[in-house]
Amino acid sequence: MVSILIEPSYAHSVWCTSVLEGLVGQLKQKRISYGLASNLEEVCRDARYAFVVGTGDPWVNSALMGCNQMGVHPILLCSQATHRFSCNYSSVCSDVPSSTRHVIEQLRVLGSSRVALYGVNPQSIADQSRMECYLTLVEKEHQAVFFNCGSMKQCYASFMEAGDRFDAVLCANCFLAISLVRRLRRDAPERLRRLRIIGYQEVRLTELYADDIYTLRLNFHEYGKAAVMLMDCLQKNPHLTHATMAIDWDISELEREQHGQQNRSPAALPTLPDALDAFYQDPELNEMMLLESLLYESEEVDRKIIHGLVNDESYEQIAEKCFMSVSTVKYRLRKMLDLCHFRNRAELIELLRQYV
């Protein structure tokens, strides 16, 4: 059996869900048994390999070192750029250098050269990698990095204090891009119209902001497939100490605009850090991730029900539009409330009206 060790702070994110869907799906297809683990004690010591899924620098480093001590070779699934930890591991990662270069080049072709990097999480390996590439590719006089240490509100305040000197913004993820767009719509709509805002890691909620956000798809679902292929490669080639597979980004939205213009037990295992990543404690982020989970699990008829709720339609009106009974509408609504851990429809409507 192979273990999948998952960083607790990252486990409930939509990105982790996408990675796991690809990984678990491929393991099932290959009929490879697996077990989920949240700490090193739960990792199978009899296996030669373990998959490590996480993004926080301290947690990932401890997890990789712990696997090495156990005699288990870790395969890291993370959008890091290079082999950066001082231990033996393989990885499936984003091709950050070439993909970032491609994005910057596309922006220049479109006439945007004053590019800011927005919402960098200091604890995130992925964000660190993107920042390193950004600082290499963007002219020093145009560089500006805005950090998110657990407060999107504070990140936005820092951005506004920097003045109106950018024509493009690379956001660390689409939730940050949505947060930026919402605030600019309220405070500076003219400034918003002059900006090309790029969001990494597409989420379904981004579809509601498609007029203002260009989405870069990081193809997380492919990570899991590649990781199983990598493990198979290591098994068949015993002289390989480690291997890396890099997944490119899908930047077709920017390209379309251009075309339009143009086994052993150690004495003791390290303790994994139990400090929570401040990024995932932001109430605004948690609201958007909750709504994203709802949209992810929803069918088309559920979205019609959501639209009806936002527009104060009665159960009878919604049922008529959806060609179903009132009891079915109430049943599907109850499933939504349970998913969001809400007590009543008023709480759900309050959340929906903030974003939909």
C-alpha positions as CSV (number, residue, x, y, z in Angstrom):
1,M,0.0,0.0,0.0
2,V,1.2,3.5,-0.8
3,S,0.4,6.4,1.6
4,I,-0.7,9.9,0.6
5,L,0.5,12.3,3.3
6,I,-1.5,15.6,3.2
7,E,-0.8,18.9,4.8
8,P,-3.8,19.6,7.2
9,S,-3.9,23.4,6.3
10,Y,-4.0,22.6,2.6
11,A,-6.3,19.5,2.8
12,H,-9.6,21.3,2.4
13,S,-8.6,23.6,-0.4
14,V,-10.1,23.3,-3.9
15,W,-6.6,22.9,-5.3
16,C,-5.8,19.9,-3.0
17,T,-9.1,18.4,-4.0
18,S,-8.2,18.6,-7.6
19,V,-4.7,17.1,-7.1
20,L,-6.2,14.2,-5.1
21,E,-8.9,13.5,-7.6
22,G,-6.2,12.9,-10.3
23,L,-4.0,10.9,-8.0
24,V,-6.6,8.7,-6.4
25,G,-8.2,8.1,-9.8
26,Q,-5.0,7.0,-11.3
27,L,-4.2,4.7,-8.3
28,K,-7.6,3.1,-8.6
29,Q,-7.1,2.6,-12.4
30,K,-3.8,0.9,-11.7
31,R,-5.4,-1.1,-8.8
32,I,-2.8,0.2,-6.4
33,S,-4.1,0.3,-2.8
34,Y,-3.6,3.5,-0.9
35,G,-4.2,5.2,2.5
36,L,-4.6,8.8,3.5
37,A,-2.3,10.2,6.2
38,S,-2.1,13.5,8.0
39,N,1.1,12.8,10.0
40,L,4.2,10.7,9.7
41,E,3.0,8.0,12.2
42,E,0.2,7.1,9.7
43,V,2.6,6.6,6.8
44,C,3.0,3.0,5.7
45,R,6.6,2.0,6.6
46,D,6.5,-1.1,4.4
47,A,6.1,0.9,1.2
48,R,9.0,2.1,-0.9
49,Y,7.2,5.3,-1.8
50,A,4.7,7.9,-0.4
51,F,3.0,10.8,-2.0
52,V,3.3,14.1,-0.2
53,V,0.7,16.8,-0.9
54,G,1.3,20.2,0.6
55,T,2.5,23.7,0.0
56,G,3.7,25.2,3.3
57,D,7.5,25.3,3.3
58,P,8.1,24.2,7.0
59,W,5.5,21.4,6.8
60,V,6.8,20.0,3.4
61,N,10.4,20.1,4.6
62,S,9.6,18.1,7.8
63,A,7.4,15.7,5.9
64,L,10.1,14.9,3.3
65,M,12.8,14.5,5.9
66,G,10.6,12.3,8.0
67,C,9.9,10.0,5.0
68,N,13.7,9.8,4.4
69,Q,14.3,8.8,8.0
70,M,11.7,6.0,7.6
71,G,13.3,4.7,4.4
72,V,10.4,5.8,2.3
73,H,11.0,7.8,-0.9
74,P,8.6,10.8,-1.0
75,I,7.1,12.0,-4.2
76,L,6.1,15.6,-3.7
77,L,3.1,17.1,-5.5
78,C,3.4,20.9,-5.3
79,S,3.7,23.8,-7.6
80,Q,7.3,24.5,-6.6
81,A,9.8,25.5,-9.3
82,T,13.0,23.5,-8.5
83,H,14.4,20.8,-6.3
84,R,14.9,23.0,-3.3
85,F,15.0,20.8,-0.1
86,S,18.1,19.2,1.3
87,C,16.8,15.6,1.2
88,N,16.1,12.9,-1.3
89,Y,12.7,13.2,-3.0
90,S,11.0,13.3,-6.3
91,S,8.4,15.8,-7.4
92,V,5.6,16.7,-9.7
93,C,5.5,20.5,-10.0
94,S,4.6,23.4,-12.2
95,D,7.0,24.5,-14.9
96,V,7.2,27.8,-13.1
97,P,10.2,29.5,-14.9
98,S,9.1,28.9,-18.5
99,S,5.4,29.4,-17.7
100,T,6.0,32.7,-15.9
101,R,8.2,33.8,-18.7
102,H,5.5,33.0,-21.2
103,V,2.9,35.0,-19.2
104,I,5.2,38.1,-18.9
105,E,6.0,37.9,-22.6
106,Q,2.3,37.7,-23.5
107,L,1.6,40.8,-21.3
108,R,4.3,42.8,-23.0
109,V,2.9,41.9,-26.4
110,L,-0.4,43.2,-25.2
111,G,1.2,46.5,-24.0
112,S,1.4,45.7,-20.3
113,S,4.9,46.0,-18.9
114,R,4.3,47.5,-15.4
115,V,3.4,44.3,-13.7
116,A,2.7,43.8,-9.9
117,L,2.8,40.5,-8.1
118,Y,-0.2,40.5,-5.7
119,G,-1.0,38.3,-2.6
120,V,2.2,36.3,-2.1
121,N,1.9,34.0,0.8
122,P,5.4,33.9,2.5
123,Q,4.8,30.3,3.8
124,S,3.9,28.9,0.4
125,I,6.5,27.2,-1.7
126,A,4.5,27.8,-4.9
127,D,4.3,31.6,-4.2
128,Q,8.0,31.7,-3.4
129,S,8.8,30.1,-6.7
130,R,6.6,32.5,-8.6
131,M,8.1,35.5,-6.8
132,E,11.7,34.3,-7.6
133,C,10.8,34.0,-11.3
134,Y,8.9,37.3,-11.3
135,L,11.9,39.2,-9.9
136,T,14.1,37.7,-12.6
137,L,11.8,38.6,-15.5
138,V,10.4,42.0,-14.6
139,E,12.5,45.1,-14.9
140,K,13.6,46.3,-11.5
141,E,11.9,49.8,-11.8
142,H,8.6,48.1,-12.5
143,Q,8.8,45.4,-9.7
144,A,6.3,45.5,-6.9
145,V,5.5,42.5,-4.6
146,F,2.5,42.7,-2.2
147,F,2.4,40.0,0.5
148,N,-0.7,38.4,2.0
149,C,0.0,37.3,5.6
150,G,-3.6,36.2,6.4
151,S,-5.5,39.4,5.5
152,M,-6.6,40.2,2.0
153,K,-7.9,43.5,3.3
154,Q,-4.4,44.5,4.3
155,C,-2.9,43.3,1.1
156,Y,-5.3,45.5,-0.8
157,A,-4.5,48.5,1.4
158,S,-0.8,48.1,0.6
159,F,-1.6,47.8,-3.1
160,M,-3.6,51.0,-3.1
161,E,-0.9,52.9,-1.2
162,A,1.5,52.1,-4.0
163,G,-0.5,54.3,-6.4
164,D,-1.8,54.0,-9.9
165,R,1.5,52.8,-11.5
166,F,0.6,49.4,-12.8
167,D,-1.1,48.2,-15.9
168,A,-1.2,44.5,-15.0
169,V,-1.4,42.5,-11.8
170,L,-0.4,38.8,-11.3
171,C,-2.4,37.4,-8.4
172,A,-1.1,34.4,-6.5
173,N,-4.4,32.7,-6.9
174,C,-7.9,33.3,-8.2
175,F,-9.4,34.0,-4.8
176,L,-7.0,36.9,-4.4
177,A,-7.9,38.1,-7.9
178,I,-11.6,38.1,-7.0
179,S,-10.9,39.9,-3.7
180,L,-8.9,42.6,-5.6
181,V,-11.6,43.0,-8.3
182,R,-14.4,43.3,-5.8
183,R,-12.6,46.1,-3.9
184,L,-11.6,47.9,-7.1
185,R,-15.2,47.8,-8.4
186,R,-16.2,49.5,-5.1
187,D,-13.3,52.0,-4.7
188,A,-11.7,52.6,-8.1
189,P,-13.7,51.3,-11.1
190,E,-11.7,53.4,-13.6
191,R,-8.5,52.0,-12.3
192,L,-9.9,48.5,-12.6
193,R,-10.7,49.1,-16.3
194,R,-7.1,50.0,-16.9
195,L,-5.7,46.8,-15.3
196,R,-5.1,43.4,-16.7
197,I,-5.7,41.1,-13.7
198,I,-4.3,37.6,-13.9
199,G,-5.4,34.9,-11.5
200,Y,-3.6,31.6,-11.0
201,Q,-5.3,28.3,-10.3
202,E,-8.8,28.6,-11.8
203,V,-11.8,28.1,-9.5
204,R,-15.5,28.0,-10.5
205,L,-16.2,31.2,-8.7
206,T,-13.9,33.0,-11.2
207,E,-16.6,32.5,-13.9
208,L,-18.7,35.2,-12.1
209,Y,-15.8,37.7,-12.7
210,A,-14.8,36.6,-16.2
211,D,-15.0,40.2,-17.5
212,D,-12.3,41.4,-15.2
213,I,-10.0,38.4,-14.6
214,Y,-7.8,36.4,-17.0
215,T,-7.4,32.9,-15.6
216,L,-4.3,30.8,-15.7
217,R,-5.1,27.1,-15.3
218,L,-2.4,25.1,-13.5
219,N,-3.7,21.7,-14.5
220,F,-3.7,20.3,-11.0
221,H,-5.7,17.3,-12.0
222,E,-2.7,16.2,-14.1
223,Y,-0.4,16.3,-11.1
224,G,-1.9,13.0,-9.7
225,K,-1.6,11.2,-13.1
226,A,2.0,12.3,-13.5
227,A,2.9,11.3,-9.9
228,V,1.8,7.7,-10.5
229,M,3.7,7.6,-13.8
230,L,6.8,8.9,-11.9
231,M,6.5,6.2,-9.2
232,D,6.2,3.5,-11.9
233,C,9.4,5.0,-13.6
234,L,11.3,4.9,-10.3
235,Q,10.2,1.3,-9.7
236,K,11.4,0.2,-13.1
237,N,14.7,2.1,-12.9
238,P,16.4,1.3,-9.6
239,H,19.4,3.4,-10.4
240,L,17.3,6.6,-10.5
241,T,17.7,8.4,-7.2
242,H,14.9,10.9,-7.9
243,A,13.0,12.4,-10.8
244,T,11.0,15.5,-11.5
245,M,8.0,16.0,-13.8
246,A,7.0,19.6,-14.7
247,I,3.5,20.5,-15.7
248,D,2.9,23.5,-17.9
249,W,0.2,26.1,-17.4
250,D,-2.7,26.8,-19.7
251,I,-2.6,30.5,-20.5
252,S,-5.0,30.3,-23.5
253,E,-7.1,33.3,-22.2
254,L,-4.1,35.6,-22.7
255,E,-3.2,34.0,-26.0
256,R,-6.7,34.5,-27.3
257,E,-6.5,38.2,-26.6
258,Q,-3.2,38.4,-28.4
259,H,-4.6,36.6,-31.4
260,G,-7.5,39.0,-31.3
261,Q,-5.0,41.8,-31.5
262,Q,-2.3,39.3,-31.9
263,N,11.4,0.6,5.3
264,R,13.3,1.4,8.6
265,S,12.1,2.9,11.8
266,P,14.0,5.8,13.3
267,A,14.5,6.4,17.0
268,A,12.3,9.4,16.7
269,L,10.3,11.2,14.0
270,P,10.3,15.0,13.6
271,T,7.2,16.7,14.8
272,L,5.2,18.3,12.0
273,P,4.6,22.0,12.7
274,D,1.1,22.5,14.1
275,A,1.0,26.2,13.5
276,L,-1.8,27.1,11.1
277,D,-1.0,28.9,7.9
278,A,-2.4,32.4,8.3
279,F,-3.5,32.5,4.7
280,Y,-6.2,29.9,5.4
281,Q,-7.5,31.7,8.5
282,D,-8.7,34.8,6.5
283,P,-12.5,35.0,6.9
284,E,-12.9,36.5,3.5
285,L,-11.0,33.6,1.9
286,N,-13.0,31.0,3.9
287,E,-16.3,32.6,2.6
288,M,-15.1,32.3,-1.0
289,M,-13.8,28.8,-0.5
290,L,-17.2,27.8,1.1
291,L,-19.0,29.2,-1.9
292,E,-16.6,27.5,-4.3
293,S,-17.3,24.1,-2.6
294,L,-21.0,24.7,-3.0
295,L,-20.6,25.5,-6.7
296,Y,-18.3,22.6,-7.2
297,E,-20.8,20.1,-5.8
298,S,-23.8,21.8,-7.5
299,E,-25.6,20.5,-10.6
300,E,-27.2,22.9,-13.2
301,V,-30.5,22.7,-11.5
302,D,-29.0,23.6,-8.1
303,R,-27.6,26.8,-9.7
304,K,-31.1,27.6,-10.9
305,I,-32.3,27.2,-7.3
306,I,-29.4,29.5,-6.1
307,H,-30.4,32.1,-8.7
308,G,-34.0,31.9,-7.5
309,L,-33.0,32.3,-3.8
310,V,-30.9,35.4,-4.6
311,N,-33.9,36.9,-6.4
312,D,-36.3,36.3,-3.5
313,E,-38.4,33.8,-5.4
314,S,-40.7,31.5,-3.5
315,Y,-40.4,27.7,-3.4
316,E,-43.3,27.5,-5.8
317,Q,-41.8,29.9,-8.3
318,I,-38.4,28.1,-8.2
319,A,-40.1,24.7,-8.6
320,E,-42.0,25.8,-11.6
321,K,-38.9,27.2,-13.3
322,C,-36.9,24.0,-12.5
323,F,-39.8,21.6,-13.5
324,M,-39.8,19.8,-10.2
325,S,-41.9,19.6,-7.1
326,V,-41.6,22.0,-4.1
327,S,-40.5,19.1,-1.9
328,T,-37.6,18.4,-4.3
329,V,-36.5,22.0,-4.3
330,K,-36.5,21.9,-0.4
331,Y,-34.6,18.7,-0.5
332,R,-31.9,20.1,-2.7
333,L,-31.7,23.3,-0.7
334,R,-31.3,21.2,2.5
335,K,-28.3,19.4,0.9
336,M,-26.8,22.9,0.1
337,L,-27.3,24.0,3.7
338,D,-25.8,20.8,5.1
339,L,-22.8,21.2,2.8
340,C,-22.2,24.8,4.0
341,H,-23.1,24.0,7.6
342,F,-25.8,26.7,7.6
343,R,-28.8,26.5,9.9
344,N,-31.3,28.1,7.5
345,R,-31.7,29.6,4.0
346,A,-31.2,33.1,5.2
347,E,-27.6,32.4,6.1
348,L,-27.0,30.9,2.6
349,I,-28.7,33.9,0.8
350,E,-26.6,36.3,2.8
351,L,-23.4,34.6,1.6
352,L,-24.7,34.3,-2.0
353,R,-25.6,38.0,-2.3
354,Q,-22.0,39.0,-1.4
355,Y,-20.6,37.3,-4.5
356,V,-23.3,36.3,-7.0
